[in-house]
Amino acid sequence: LSATGQNVVERELEDQCRQASELFALTPRESEILALLAQGRSIAVIQEKLVVSKNTVKTHVKNIYLQLDVHSQQELIDAVRSL
């Protein structure tokens, strides 16, 4: 992808994450984590980026998965992309 094409894809993903956050009434922190998960980021990367404990991230991820009715990060990505 060109830089322009990549920016379009990134903006589209941001919009889809925003829609998912509103649709599933996620908290602001859950919305942040959803966006990072949808980008394919690991729990360790999210922990470092947001400066929170691994257990805090895992708790948020569990809650997000429950609210979106998914069981893996790939299912989450697919669900967000389908919006």
Salt bridges, closest charged atoms under 4 A:
GLU12 OE2 - ARG81 NH1 3.66
ASP15 OD1 - ARG18 NH1 2.80
GLU32 OE1 - ARG29 NH1 2.95
GLU75 OE1 - HIS71 ND1 3.54
